[in-house]
Amino acid sequence: MTVWHLVFMGVSGSGKSTAARAVEERLGWAFAEGDDFHPPANVAKMSAGRPLNDEDRLPWLESLAAWTREHDAAGRPTLVTCSALRRSYRDILRRGGEQTFFVHLHGDKGMVLERMSARDHFMPPTLLESQLATLEPLAADEAGMVIDPALRPDLIAGQVVARLHLAAT
């Protein structure tokens, strides 16, 4: 049996957590909210309206990959939310398991900004532009798919499950 590790990626406010939770409801896989893995210094920096740099992101990405690797070694599939904006970040996440698949939630900037403005989160809407500037879309040789985050979460989950031919546990 293939042990999948799905990374729900995209800018803040794109619906990564909501989509991943919808897949979790269908499949019952282990779930990691990427924001929970940020060290306090990262949260403080973003809360102050300052974007993270690669040095800030490295320990965060490595901790997510380590969490995935633990589950992979035990034969347990996972769901992770992580912006994974650059290919180099995704390369680190791929170290968690051979069958890492990215679900890129990518859509209308106005909708994302509206979502960011409506929630209570450490990532302020003012950082959306820096995230969009950093974003490197999935390359043709990266295992993944792009989904419009405007879709209902159950439809997103249905597309992911269908694409990978997954069955509920």
C-alpha positions as CSV (number, residue, x, y, z in Angstrom):
1,M,0.0,0.0,0.0
2,T,1.2,3.5,-0.9
3,V,1.8,5.7,2.1
4,W,0.8,9.2,0.9
5,H,1.8,12.5,2.5
6,L,-0.4,15.3,1.3
7,V,0.8,18.9,1.7
8,F,-1.9,21.5,1.4
9,M,0.1,24.6,0.2
10,G,-0.6,28.2,-0.8
11,V,-0.5,31.7,0.6
12,S,-2.0,32.5,3.9
13,G,-5.8,32.6,3.7
14,S,-6.1,30.3,0.7
15,G,-8.0,27.7,2.7
16,K,-5.2,25.1,3.4
17,S,-6.5,24.1,6.8
18,T,-10.1,24.0,5.8
19,A,-9.3,21.8,2.7
20,A,-7.0,19.5,4.7
21,R,-9.6,19.0,7.4
22,A,-12.2,18.1,4.8
23,V,-9.8,15.4,3.5
24,E,-9.1,14.3,7.1
25,E,-12.9,13.8,7.6
26,R,-13.0,11.5,4.6
27,L,-9.8,9.6,5.2
28,G,-9.0,9.8,8.9
29,W,-5.3,10.4,8.4
30,A,-2.9,12.1,10.8
31,F,-3.1,15.8,10.5
32,A,-0.5,18.5,11.2
33,E,-1.4,22.2,11.2
34,G,1.8,23.8,9.9
35,D,1.3,27.0,11.8
36,D,1.6,25.0,15.1
37,F,5.1,24.1,14.1
38,H,6.4,27.7,13.8
39,P,8.8,28.6,16.6
40,P,7.6,31.6,18.7
41,A,10.2,33.9,17.1
42,N,8.5,33.3,13.7
43,V,5.1,34.0,15.0
44,A,6.3,37.2,16.7
45,K,8.0,38.3,13.5
46,M,4.9,37.7,11.3
47,S,2.6,39.3,14.0
48,A,4.7,42.4,13.7
49,G,4.1,42.5,10.0
50,R,7.5,41.3,9.0
51,P,7.9,38.5,6.4
52,L,9.9,35.5,7.2
53,N,13.2,34.8,5.4
54,D,14.7,31.5,4.4
55,E,16.7,31.3,7.6
56,D,13.5,31.7,9.6
57,R,11.6,29.1,7.6
58,L,14.3,26.3,7.7
59,P,13.7,24.9,11.2
60,W,9.9,25.1,10.7
61,L,10.1,23.2,7.4
62,E,12.5,20.7,8.9
63,S,10.2,20.0,11.9
64,L,7.3,19.4,9.5
65,A,9.4,17.0,7.4
66,A,10.5,15.2,10.6
67,W,6.9,14.8,11.8
68,T,6.0,13.4,8.4
69,R,9.0,11.1,8.4
70,E,8.0,9.6,11.7
71,H,4.6,8.8,10.3
72,D,6.1,7.5,7.1
73,A,8.3,5.1,9.0
74,A,5.3,3.8,10.8
75,G,3.3,3.3,7.5
76,R,0.8,6.1,8.4
77,P,-0.3,8.6,5.7
78,T,-0.4,12.2,6.6
79,L,-2.0,15.6,5.9
80,V,0.1,18.7,6.4
81,T,-0.8,22.4,5.9
82,C,2.2,24.5,4.9
83,S,2.6,27.5,2.6
84,A,5.4,25.7,0.8
85,L,5.8,28.8,-1.4
86,R,9.2,27.9,-3.0
87,R,10.4,24.7,-4.6
88,S,13.3,24.6,-2.2
89,Y,10.8,24.6,0.7
90,R,8.9,21.8,-1.0
91,D,12.2,19.9,-1.5
92,I,12.6,19.9,2.3
93,L,9.1,18.7,2.9
94,R,9.6,15.9,0.4
95,R,12.2,14.5,2.7
96,G,9.3,13.4,5.0
97,G,8.2,10.6,2.7
98,E,8.7,9.3,-0.8
99,Q,5.0,9.7,-1.8
100,T,4.6,13.4,-0.9
101,F,1.9,15.1,-3.0
102,F,1.2,18.9,-3.0
103,V,-2.3,20.3,-3.2
104,H,-1.8,23.9,-4.2
105,L,-4.8,26.1,-3.3
106,H,-4.5,28.9,-5.7
107,G,-7.2,31.4,-6.6
108,D,-8.4,35.0,-6.6
109,K,-6.2,37.4,-4.7
110,G,-9.3,39.5,-3.6
111,M,-11.0,36.4,-2.1
112,V,-7.8,35.5,-0.2
113,L,-7.4,39.0,1.1
114,E,-11.0,39.0,2.2
115,R,-10.5,35.8,4.1
116,M,-7.3,37.0,5.8
117,S,-9.1,40.2,6.9
118,A,-12.0,38.3,8.4
119,R,-10.0,36.0,10.6
120,D,-8.1,36.3,13.8
121,H,-4.6,35.0,12.9
122,F,-1.0,36.1,13.5
123,M,-0.4,36.6,9.7
124,P,-1.7,40.1,8.9
125,P,-3.2,40.8,5.5
126,T,-0.3,43.2,4.8
127,L,2.0,40.2,4.3
128,L,-0.1,38.8,1.4
129,E,2.0,40.7,-1.2
130,S,5.2,39.3,0.1
131,Q,3.8,35.8,0.0
132,L,2.6,36.2,-3.6
133,A,6.0,37.6,-4.6
134,T,7.7,34.5,-3.0
135,L,5.3,31.9,-4.5
136,E,6.8,29.6,-7.1
137,P,4.0,27.5,-8.6
138,L,4.4,23.7,-8.8
139,A,6.7,22.7,-11.6
140,A,5.8,20.0,-14.1
141,D,8.1,17.5,-12.4
142,E,6.6,18.0,-8.9
143,A,3.8,15.6,-7.8
144,G,0.8,17.7,-7.1
145,M,-2.3,19.5,-8.3
146,V,-3.8,23.0,-8.3
147,I,-7.3,23.6,-6.9
148,D,-9.4,26.7,-6.8
149,P,-9.9,27.5,-3.1
150,A,-13.3,29.1,-3.9
151,L,-14.7,25.6,-4.2
152,R,-16.5,24.2,-1.2
153,P,-14.2,22.1,1.0
154,D,-16.1,18.9,0.3
155,L,-15.6,19.4,-3.4
156,I,-11.9,20.1,-2.9
157,A,-11.7,16.9,-0.8
158,G,-13.5,15.0,-3.5
159,Q,-11.1,16.1,-6.1
160,V,-8.0,15.2,-4.0
161,V,-9.4,11.7,-3.2
162,A,-10.4,11.1,-6.8
163,R,-7.0,12.2,-8.2
164,L,-5.1,9.9,-5.9
165,H,-7.7,7.1,-6.0
166,L,-7.9,7.1,-2.2
167,A,-10.5,5.3,-0.2
168,A,-11.9,6.3,3.2
169,T,-10.5,4.3,6.2
